[in-house]
Amino acid sequence: MYHVLTNGGAPTGMVALLPRVETMVAVLYFGLFAMSFDFISGYTGYLSFGHAAFYGTGAYFVVLVANGKVPLLAPETPFIWLLVLAGVLAAVLALVIGTFSFRLTGVYFAMITLGFAQVLYVFMRDWEYLGANPRDGIAVTGLTEGFRIGVPGVDSLSVAIGQLAGEPIDLFGSTLGASTVSYYAVGLVVVVCYIAMQRIIHSPFGRVMIAIRENEARARAIGYNTFYYKLGAFSMSAFFAGVAGGLFAGFRRSVTPENGYYFLVTGDALLASIIGGFGTLAGPLYGRLFDEGLREFLSKSGSGGGLLVFLRDSLGHPAMETVVIGGMTVGELVETFLNGHAPLYVGIVFVLFVLYVPNGMVGTVRDRLGGTCAKQLPAWLSDRLTAIVTAIRERVSGVRH
């Protein structure tokens, strides 16, 4: 993203079309959650509709520790350790939920995981230990500075993240704003988690996960205890979901039952996975970027530029005031039918993807390339480049003769 990488000077059209840095940070941490959802649902075939339970657990854990409400953990505990502990706590919770849930399959598994998540949602909404009004959520009150991502105990290798508590840094003569620093710091954690999930998927354990997705009965027939493999995969996915929730709480410095445990949080991860591509791992991240980018571009506020701002800058004020239909100007037409209706158009895009791009964006590219993008794209580009160079040589040789 051009204006994510720089502090200014981006062309007006680029600023209007691309999401803000704060939006990109949200894309990263929620993209990690969507990838964790795809890790279990896309690679074993078991849809975890209650995956928000692990995301919310990680978020609440970080905020509660920062407020001094978790025994044995001081509010000054390094944030990196909090992320790891949040993931471990979510993984333990997944072991408990999975022990009961994996006795069922198909839609019954999806519904029982959703049931567990809703129980936690109601519990956290009414648990007075969290604060004076737990229905409205809780915010960080025990720490005034931002949560730090980096090497614990080494200030020079740690940076504070957060919308309000982040810190700018000087790098190679340029000053990076607080939001930009948060973007890179959160992105580093997401990349590390992505690499870890990729290694698991391409390990013998991951091959069994895929075998369960393709034909669980056959996997059992050749000697694999699929129950333990599913439980292990479920716990691993919960670990990364807990880390994502911790990143969310660390950046936002607050969490509510609605944006932590509510079933629509999992619904957003499902939407990102379908748009990006199930069973691709990276696909949900691109799906979330597509979703958030479209919502911001069509938002009424015009944050990040927005459609109306883009058209004003591109067409000019006279063109926007041109009357086109029934006395309505171009600007009024955009305001009425486009700006502010992002959920409607996201829904239409979702239906179109299900009907015409069932493998999602990344899955469709893989199908066209004949394999994973990391392996096939360099080979495809090399073949095209070789063909272009050969054609140029032949033309030059023909001219000489």
N, C-alpha and C positions, 0 to 999 in steps of 0.2 A: 504494500500500500504506500503510494508515494508520500502522502502527507503524514503517514505514520513514521516514515524513516527520516523525515526532515522536520524542522521547526517552522518552516514557512516557505513562501515563494512558490508554492504549487500553483499550477494553472487553475483558473476559476472552475473550468469544467471538471477537472480532476477532483477538486475539493467538493463539488456538488455531487459527484457520482459515488465517491468512495466514503465508507463509514468513518466516523470519528475514532480517535485513538481509544477513548473510553469504551466505545462499542466493540472495538477489536479485542480489548482485554476481556470483556464479557464473552465474546465469541470463543476465546481461548479456554477459559475455565469451564464454560458450559460445553464447549466442544470436547473437552476431556471427559466430562460426564457422559456425553452422547457416545463417545468411543468406548467407554466402559460398558455402556448398555449394549453396544454392538458386539463387544467381546463375548458376552454370554448369549445374547439373542441371535446374533448373526453367525456365530461359529458353533453353537450347539443346537440351535433351532428352538430353544426354550425362551419364550417371550416373558421377560421380567417386568410386568406392568407395575410392580411395586418398587422399582429401582430407586425412586426418590427417597425411600427410607434410608439408604446409605449416604446419599448426597446431603440430606438434611442432618443426619447424625454427625457427619464430618463438620458441617457448618456450625451446628449448635455446640459441638465439643470445643471448637476453637474460641468461640465467643465466651463460653462458660469459663474456660481456663483463664482467658484474659481478664475476666471479672472476678477471679479468685474463688470460684464456686466449685472447683474440682479438687478434692483432697489430694495431697502429695505433689501437686503441680502448681508452681508459683506463676503469677501473671507474667513474669519476665522470662518464662521458658522460651527458648529459641523457636521461632516460627517453623523452621525446617523440622524440628522434632515434633512439633504439634501436628504438622501435616502427616508425618509418618504414624504417629499415634492415632490420629483421626482415621487413617486408612486401616490400621489394625483393629480399631474398635468397630468399624464398619464391617470388616471381614469376619470378626467374631459374631456380630449380629447376623451376617449372612449364613454362617454355619448353623445358627439356631433356626433361622427361617427356612433354610434349604433342607434341613433334616426332615422337616414336615412336608415342605412343598414338593420335593422331588419324588415323593411317593405318588404324585399325580403327573399327568402329562397333558399336552395340548392346552386348550382353553382353561381347563381346570387349574393347571399350574399358574397360568397368567392371573386368574381370578384370586387364587389364594395369596399370591405375592401382593396383589393389589390390596387385599384385605388386611394383611399385616401392616402395609404402609399406612392405610387409613386409620388403623388402631393407633399407630404412633402419632399420626397427625392430630387426632383428637386428644391423645394423652398430653402432647407437648403444648397444645392450645390451651389446656386447662390446668397445667402444672404450675402452681403458684410459686414454687421454689425458683423458677426462672426469673421472675420479676413481678412487679406490681400488676401488670396487665399482660399476661403471656399471650393473649389472643393477638395483640399488636406486635408481638415479637420482642426481641431483646437486642440491645446495642452494646458495643464495647464501651465500658465506663472505667475500667481499671487501668487502661493504658492511654496515655496522651499522644505518644508517638506511633508511627505506623509499624505494622508487622514487617520484619526484615527477612528478605530472601537472600541467602548466600551462605558463607561458611560461618557457623556459630562461633561467636567469640572473637571474630576478626572483622572489625568495623570497616576496614578498607575493602573487604571482599563481600560486603553485605549492603543491600539497598532497601530502603523503606518503600512499601507499596501502599496504595490506597487512593481513593478519590480525593480525600481531604487531608490525609496524613502522609502522602507520598513525598519523596524528596527529589529535587532536580540534581543532576550531577554534571560535571564538566568532563568531556571526553574528546580528546584530540582537538582541543581548541574550540569545540562547540558545546553549547549548553543544552542538555536534554531535559525537557520538562518532566514534571512529576508523573504525568500520565504516560509519557513515552517510556520512562524508566520502568513503570509498572508493567507496561506492554512487554518489554524485553525480559523482565524478571519472571513474570508469570509464564511467558512463552518458553523460557528455559525449563521450568518444571514440567510443562506440558510435553515438550519434546523428549525429556528424559523418560516420562511415563509412557509415551508412545513407543519409544524404542524398546522399553521393557516388555510392553504388551506384544510387540512384533516378535521379539525373541521367544516369548512363550508360545505364540501361535505357530512359529516355525520350528518348535522343538517337538520331540516325540509326544509330549503331553498334548500339544496343540493338534497334532495329527489325529489323536484319539478324539479330541473335541469335534473335529470335522467329520470323523467317522460316525460319531453319535448323531450329528446333524443329518448325514446322508442316509444312514440305516442303523439305528440303535440296536435292533434285534441282531443284526449280523455282527456288530461290535461285541455284543455279549456272547454270541456263539463262538467267537474265536478266543474268548477267555478274558476279556476286559470287564472289570467291575465298573460298569458305567455309572452307578450311583455315586461312587467316590470321585470319579472323574468330573461328573457334573457338579458335585458339591465343591470340589477344589476350584473349578472354573468360576463358579458362582462367588466364592470367597475372594478370588483374585479380582474379579470385576468389581466387587464391592469395595475392595481396597482402593482402587483407582477412583471410584465414585466418591469415596470419603475424602480423598486428596482433593478432588475437584470441589467438593463442598467446602473444604478448608480454605482453598484459594478464593472461593466466592466470598466467604465470611471475612477473610483477611483483607480483601480489596474493598468490600462494601462496609465492613465494620459493623454489620448488623445482619439479622436473619429473622424471618417470620415463618409461622407454620405454612403460609401460602406459597412462599418462594423456596421453602425447604422440603417439606414433606408432602405437599398436595399432589394428587395424582396427575394434574395437568403438567407438572414438572417432567414427569416421565413421558407424558404425551408430546412435549416439545422435543425430547430426545428421540422419540419414535419418528416424529416428523423429520428431524435432521437426518436420521438413519435412512429413511425411505428416499429422501431427496438426494442424499449423498451416495447411498448404496449400501445395502446390508452385506455383511461379510467382507467388507473392504478395510475396516478399521479407520483409515484416514477419511473415508467418505463422509461420516457424520460431522466431522469438523467443517468440511466444505459445505455440507448441507446447512449447518448452522450459520455459516458465513453468508450463504445465499439468502436464508430466511431473514437474518438480522439486517443485511444490506438492503433488501427489498422493503422491509418495514421502515427503516430509517429514511430511505429515499422517498417513500410515499407518506411520511409523517406530516402532520399538520404543523409541527413546530419548525420543520425544515432543518433540523439538526443535522450537521454534516453536510449542509448544502440543501438537499431536498429537491424534489422535482420542480416545484414552483420557482425556487431561487435559480435553478439551472436554466429554466426556460426564460426567465427574466434577463439573465446575463447573456444567454445565447441569442434570443430573438429581439431583445430590446423592449423598452416601454411601449412604443407605438404599436408594435405587433401584438403585445399582450392586451392592449386596449381595443384591438380590432373586433368588431361585432361579427359573429359567425352564425349562430343559431338562436332564433327566438329572442333576439335582443341581448343575448349573453355574449360577453367578450371571451377571448381565448383564456385569459386569466381566471375568470369566473367559471369557465367550463372545466378547467383543470382542478380548481378548488372543489367543485361539486362532484365530479365523477372519479377523480384520481386521488388527490391529496387527502390523507386521513383515512383512506379505505384499504390500508395495507392488509389487515386480516382477511378481508374478502378476497383479494388477489392472491394472497398466500394460499388460501383454501383452494382457489381455482388451480393454481400451480401444483398443489399437492395431488388433486384429482388427476391432472394431466400426467404427472409423473407416474402415478399408479397405473394408469391406462396405457401410456405410450413409452415410458422409460422405466419399466419395472425393476431394472437393475441399478437405477440411480445414475448420477453423473459419473462417479469413479468406476462403477461396475460396467457402464456402457463403454467407457474409454478402454477398459481392460478387454472387453469383448472384441472391440475393433482392433486392438493391438495384438490380441492372441495371448495375453498373459499379463502379469502385474506391470504397472507403469514403470517401476524402478528398473525392471529387467528389460522390458520390451521397448520403452521409449528411446533410450540411448541407441539401441540397435536400429530402430526405425529411422531416427535422425541420421545415423551414420550411413544407412543405405541411401537415404535421400541425398545426402551431401555427396556421397560417392557418385551417384547418378548424375548430379549437377556438374561435378568436376569433370567426369568423363565426357559429358555432352559438350562442355566448353572446350576441352582438348580436341575433340573430334572436329568442332567447328573451326578452331584455330588452325588445325592441320589441313582442313579442306581449303581454307583461305590461302595458305602458303603454297599449296599445290596448284 
